[in-house]
């Protein structure tokens, strides 16, 4: 295994970790299981080297090569049809579960807009039933496989829809969203493993700009929320002021901003008045 072939020049620890994950996958074991393997077949090394070559030559995300990604306590199937779930998105789950635990959420289900792999829906469905939607039929197929694998079919309803207009007015206790908030100009400067492999529609808003996308999200979420219900959306770095300002003129009575572990403003939570 040639970890030095992997991208991220100068990040030896990341390259070594990726190499271990790919080798463990090729051997059908875990990273810990590698310590117990005294004999490795030539065919297994060849399989692992092929995965390393794919990572090194095209920058294909490790999650796609493995076919899975951890998100909180979940192990989710992922492939090029869906965005790779990020650790910072876990902050959305933490924020909504805090509201649930404190009694701040009104009774009712939760909507997950743009569900992708289903990571948000599956993270909260034990506490609230979830209506999870996505415009992409391909993404919904991935989400459906994860819902089935988690035995959550009675808690998560999957719907193909553009936005939130399919929801009945004043019916949701919360709306969760990890929307496409990267501008077209920013997209051209993303890392190759993201820009060349992950679905563009999950990154760049079809509305033409992040501002237009967030304005639409706020409008549709407010219509779907119960009085006192909450919209919680992930945002890009530097977008907190924009989104909070839109909230203040869109009928939301309380707005809070949550920072991720890197100190970046990452989630806006807004309560419908």
C-alpha positions as CSV (number, residue, x, y, z in Angstrom):
1,X,0.0,0.0,0.0
2,X,1.5,3.3,-1.1
3,X,-0.1,6.0,1.2
4,X,2.3,8.5,-0.4
5,X,0.2,8.3,-3.6
6,X,-2.8,9.8,-1.8
7,X,-3.6,13.5,-2.2
8,X,-3.4,16.2,0.5
9,X,0.3,16.8,0.1
10,X,2.0,17.5,3.4
11,X,-0.8,15.8,5.4
12,X,0.9,12.5,6.2
13,X,-1.5,11.6,9.0
14,X,-4.6,12.0,6.7
15,X,-2.9,10.0,3.9
16,X,-2.0,7.2,6.3
17,X,-5.6,7.1,7.7
18,X,-7.1,7.0,4.2
19,X,-4.7,4.2,3.2
20,X,-5.6,2.2,6.3
21,X,-9.3,2.6,5.6
22,X,-8.9,1.5,2.0
23,X,-6.8,-1.5,3.0
24,X,-9.3,-2.5,5.7
25,X,-12.1,-2.3,3.2
26,X,-10.2,-4.4,0.7
27,X,-9.6,-7.0,3.4
28,X,-13.2,-6.9,4.6
29,X,-12.2,-5.9,8.1
30,X,-11.8,-2.8,10.2
31,X,-8.8,-0.6,11.0
32,X,-8.5,-2.4,14.3
33,X,-8.8,-5.7,12.5
34,X,-5.7,-4.9,10.4
35,X,-3.6,-5.5,13.6
36,X,-4.9,-9.1,13.7
37,X,-4.1,-10.0,10.1
38,X,-0.7,-11.7,9.8
39,X,-1.1,-12.8,6.2
40,X,-2.4,-10.7,3.4
41,X,-3.1,-12.2,0.0
42,X,-1.6,-10.7,-3.1
43,X,-5.1,-10.3,-4.5
44,X,-6.2,-8.2,-1.5
45,X,-3.1,-6.0,-1.9
46,X,-4.0,-5.5,-5.5
47,X,-7.6,-4.6,-4.6
48,X,-6.4,-2.1,-2.0
49,X,-3.8,-0.6,-4.5
50,X,-6.6,-0.1,-7.1
51,X,-8.6,1.9,-4.5
52,X,-5.6,4.0,-3.7
53,X,-5.0,4.7,-7.3
54,X,-8.6,5.8,-7.8
55,X,-8.2,8.1,-4.8
56,X,-4.8,9.4,-5.9
57,X,-5.5,9.9,-9.6
58,X,-9.1,11.2,-9.7
59,X,-9.5,12.4,-6.1
60,X,-12.6,10.2,-5.6
61,X,-13.8,10.7,-2.1
62,X,-12.9,7.9,0.4
63,X,-16.5,7.7,1.4
64,X,-17.5,6.7,-2.1
65,X,-14.7,4.2,-2.4
66,X,-15.8,2.6,0.8
67,X,-19.5,3.0,0.0
68,X,-20.2,4.2,3.5
69,X,-19.9,7.2,5.9
70,X,-20.3,7.5,9.6
71,X,-22.6,10.3,10.8
72,X,-23.1,10.5,14.6
73,X,-23.9,6.9,15.6
74,X,-25.1,5.9,12.1
75,X,-23.2,4.0,9.4
76,X,-24.7,5.2,6.2
77,X,-24.5,3.9,2.6
78,X,-23.2,6.7,0.3
79,X,-22.2,7.0,-3.3
80,X,-21.8,9.7,-6.0
81,X,-25.6,10.3,-6.0
82,X,-25.5,12.1,-2.7
83,X,-23.3,14.6,-0.8
84,X,-20.9,13.1,1.6
85,X,-22.2,13.8,5.1
86,X,-19.9,16.2,7.0
87,X,-19.1,16.3,10.7
88,X,-20.1,20.0,10.9
89,X,-23.6,19.0,9.8
90,X,-24.0,17.1,13.1
91,X,-24.4,20.5,14.7
92,X,-27.9,20.7,13.1
93,X,-28.9,17.5,14.8
94,X,-27.5,18.7,18.2
95,X,-29.4,22.0,17.9
96,X,-32.7,20.5,17.1
97,X,-32.4,17.8,19.8
98,X,-31.6,20.5,22.3
99,X,-34.8,22.3,21.4
100,X,-36.7,19.0,21.6
101,X,-35.2,18.2,25.0
102,X,-36.0,21.7,26.4
103,X,-39.6,21.5,25.3
104,X,-39.1,24.4,22.9
105,X,-40.5,22.5,19.9
106,X,-44.3,22.3,19.6
107,X,-45.8,18.9,19.1
108,X,-45.6,17.6,15.6
109,X,-43.3,16.1,12.9
110,X,-40.1,17.4,11.5
111,X,-39.3,18.1,7.8
112,X,-35.9,17.4,6.3
113,X,-35.4,19.5,3.2
114,X,-32.9,18.0,0.7
115,X,-32.4,14.8,2.6
116,X,-29.6,13.3,0.5
117,X,-28.4,10.2,2.2
118,X,-31.0,10.6,4.9
119,X,-28.5,11.4,7.6
120,X,-30.5,14.2,9.3
121,X,-33.8,12.4,9.1
122,X,-32.4,9.2,10.5
123,X,-30.6,11.1,13.3
124,X,-33.8,12.6,14.7
125,X,-36.6,10.1,13.8
126,X,-36.3,8.3,17.1
127,X,-37.7,11.5,18.7
128,X,-40.0,12.8,16.0
129,X,-41.5,11.4,12.8
130,X,-39.8,12.9,9.8
131,X,-41.0,13.9,6.3
132,X,-37.8,13.8,4.2
133,X,-37.8,15.3,0.7
134,X,-35.3,15.6,-2.1
135,X,-35.6,16.8,-5.7
136,X,-33.2,14.1,-6.8
137,X,-34.8,10.6,-7.4
138,X,-31.2,9.2,-7.3
139,X,-30.6,10.7,-3.8
140,X,-34.0,9.3,-2.6
141,X,-32.9,5.8,-3.6
142,X,-29.8,6.1,-1.4
143,X,-31.9,7.5,1.4
144,X,-34.4,4.7,1.1
145,X,-31.7,2.1,1.4
146,X,-30.5,3.8,4.6
147,X,-34.0,4.1,6.0
148,X,-34.5,0.4,5.3
149,X,-31.2,-0.6,6.8
150,X,-32.0,1.3,10.0
151,X,-35.5,-0.1,10.2
152,X,-36.9,3.4,10.2
153,X,-39.6,3.0,7.5
154,X,-42.4,3.7,10.0
155,X,-40.7,6.9,11.2
156,X,-39.4,8.5,8.0
157,X,-41.5,9.3,5.0
158,X,-39.6,10.0,1.8
159,X,-41.0,12.4,-0.8
160,X,-39.6,13.6,-4.1
161,X,-40.2,17.3,-4.1
162,X,-38.6,20.6,-4.9
163,X,-38.5,22.7,-1.7
164,X,-41.2,22.6,0.9
165,X,-44.4,23.5,-0.9
166,X,-45.6,19.9,-0.7
167,X,-46.1,20.2,3.1
168,X,-49.4,21.1,4.6
169,X,-49.5,24.7,6.0
170,X,-48.7,25.0,9.7
171,X,-48.0,21.3,10.1
172,X,-44.3,21.0,11.1
173,X,-42.7,21.4,14.5
174,X,-39.3,22.0,12.8
175,X,-37.7,22.2,9.4
176,X,-34.1,21.0,9.0
177,X,-32.1,22.0,5.9
178,X,-28.6,21.5,4.7
179,X,-29.2,23.4,1.5
180,X,-26.9,24.1,-1.5
181,X,-25.3,27.4,-0.3
182,X,-22.1,27.6,-2.4
183,X,-22.2,30.3,-5.1
184,X,-21.3,29.4,-8.7
185,X,-18.1,31.4,-8.3
186,X,-17.1,29.7,-5.1
187,X,-17.8,26.3,-6.7
188,X,-15.0,26.7,-9.2
189,X,-12.5,27.0,-6.3
190,X,-13.7,23.9,-4.3
191,X,-11.3,21.0,-3.8
192,X,-11.3,18.6,-6.7
193,X,-12.6,15.7,-4.6
194,X,-15.7,17.8,-4.0
195,X,-16.1,19.6,-7.3
196,X,-15.4,16.7,-9.6
197,X,-17.3,14.0,-7.7
198,X,-20.1,15.2,-5.4
199,X,-23.4,16.2,-7.0
200,X,-23.4,19.9,-8.0
201,X,-27.1,20.3,-7.3
202,X,-26.4,19.5,-3.6
203,X,-23.8,22.3,-3.5
204,X,-24.9,25.2,-5.8
205,X,-28.5,26.6,-5.5
206,X,-30.7,26.3,-8.6
207,X,-32.1,29.7,-7.6
208,X,-28.9,31.3,-8.9
209,X,-27.5,32.7,-5.7
210,X,-27.3,31.6,-2.0
211,X,-29.3,34.7,-1.0
212,X,-32.2,33.8,-3.4
213,X,-32.1,30.2,-2.1
214,X,-32.2,31.2,1.5
215,X,-35.0,33.7,0.9
216,X,-37.1,30.9,-0.7
217,X,-36.2,28.5,2.1
218,X,-37.3,30.9,4.8
219,X,-40.6,31.7,3.0
220,X,-41.5,28.1,2.4
221,X,-40.4,27.0,5.9
222,X,-42.5,29.7,7.6
223,X,-45.6,28.5,5.7
224,X,-45.0,24.9,6.7
225,X,-44.1,25.6,10.4
226,X,-46.5,25.5,13.3
227,X,-46.6,28.7,15.4
228,X,-43.5,28.5,17.6
229,X,-41.9,26.0,15.2
230,X,-38.3,26.2,14.2
231,X,-36.3,26.4,11.0
232,X,-32.7,25.2,11.4
233,X,-30.4,25.5,8.4
234,X,-26.8,24.9,7.8
235,X,-25.0,27.9,6.3
236,X,-21.6,28.6,4.7
237,X,-18.8,30.6,6.3
238,X,-19.7,34.3,6.4
239,X,-23.4,33.8,5.6
240,X,-24.8,34.2,9.2
241,X,-25.4,37.9,8.8
242,X,-27.2,37.4,5.5
243,X,-29.5,34.6,6.8
244,X,-30.2,36.3,10.1
245,X,-31.1,39.5,8.3
246,X,-33.5,37.6,6.0
247,X,-35.1,35.9,9.1
248,X,-35.8,39.3,10.7
249,X,-37.8,40.4,7.7
250,X,-39.5,37.1,7.1
251,X,-41.7,36.6,10.1
252,X,-39.3,34.9,12.5
253,X,-39.4,36.1,16.0
254,X,-36.2,34.7,17.4
255,X,-32.9,33.9,15.7
256,X,-29.8,32.2,17.1
257,X,-26.5,31.3,15.4
258,X,-24.5,28.2,16.4
259,X,-20.8,27.8,15.8
260,X,-19.1,24.5,14.8
261,X,-16.0,23.1,16.6
262,X,-13.8,25.3,14.4
263,X,-15.6,28.4,15.6
264,X,-17.3,29.0,12.3
265,X,-20.9,30.2,12.3
266,X,-22.5,27.1,10.9
267,X,-26.2,26.9,11.8
268,X,-29.0,29.4,12.0
269,X,-32.0,28.6,14.1
270,X,-35.1,30.8,13.6
271,X,-38.4,30.5,15.5
272,X,-41.6,31.3,13.7
273,X,-43.5,34.0,15.5
